[in-house]
Amino acid sequence: MGRLVPAVTRALDILELFLDGDGTLSAPDIVRKLQLPRTTVHELVTTLAARSYIVPVPGQPGRYRLGVRPYQLGSRYAEQLDLAAEGQQVARSVAETCDETVHVAILEGTDVIYIAKVDSTHAVRMVSAAGRRLPAHCTSVGKMLLASLPEPELAARIPDGAELAAMTPNSITDPGALREALGEIRRRGIAVESRESNPDVSCVAAPVRDRTGQVVAALSISVPMIRWSDERRAELEQLAAKGAAELSERLGHRSAA
């Protein structure tokens, strides 16, 4: 790799400061936060303002906010995002870490559609495949996505009298029981499915958010029952959450933390 350019690094450090607080900063604020010389900060601020990366705040002399240029760059980045392609890359990274099958799926109606899949190196029979549609209530990704819906929208998709098809004897078929399970998923922020879509496989899933904070997909890790345990489940829950957070970041989401 080439050498990092200190001036560019400092300029980027300044821009990233605007992500916190009320989004406005003065030169003394930047000096204090980054521990840089005042003359250096003055030169960098002047340069960033000249290129429209930051602009003066009206009515607040000496304070700046982000200008139009970062917005233009962010918009161009958003235009070229491909959820399936980004999901496939993250799924591959997660699968390489745990050597289990990883999926990314979206919700359509009451079904999930798998848009990315990376298989484990172990031979495992899976009912899923990229492009395949499955009942959302039978899968961890689907339950994660259903749990993320506003209550009125969930009720419209799955009313109290709905008939829920079973894929295995462990599938949830009662809407009331499903709502109870979804409430627990909302509380924990993670979904678990035990042999509900495949009698030999259990899964964990975490939500994927876009730049607005909306849940747009879910990432899951599927494990054969021969490798499933409470300890393994806990490990994979953390890994799924980490992978979903990475994919969310690629989509422009910024965690509150």
C-alpha angles and dihedrals in degrees: 000000000000126000119278114244108233095209092052091046091052092048090052091047088056093050092049090055088069090066090075135061119005093332096253129104140176126214091255089053090055093046090052097045098044099030092229128149114269093237091053092050091047092053094046093046091049091051094047091048092049089055093046094246088122131017134193116268109243112246093010109089114210095016126110139196132189115289132216097276097074088048091053092049092047092049091051090049091051091050092058097045116118112192093200094049094044090045092052091053094049092043089054091052093049092046091051089054099050103018091227130118114276127197137186116200141174131210122248115175105311094333135079123227117207110226098174135024134174117186128223117246086241117090105251129163108231129184091208131084135165107280094019122127123219134173106275095220091061097056136063092231090050095049090048090053094044090050089055094058121100109256096250091052092047091050091051092052097041111023121191093262096048120133109230115202119227123228094182135005087265095057117118108244102168117083091213092054089046092053090051090052091047090053090056090048091053090050095050099034090224133086127217126193120188114198092319097129099021123026091219101044139067126192143196124204139188132196125261116210133197127222091281092055093251117142105242102163144357133231120215139184117211122206132186112240090244088068097035122109138139090262093049091046092054091050093049094046088059092045093048090050090049092048093047090049091052091050090047090053090051088054091054100263116145117202118231088233 
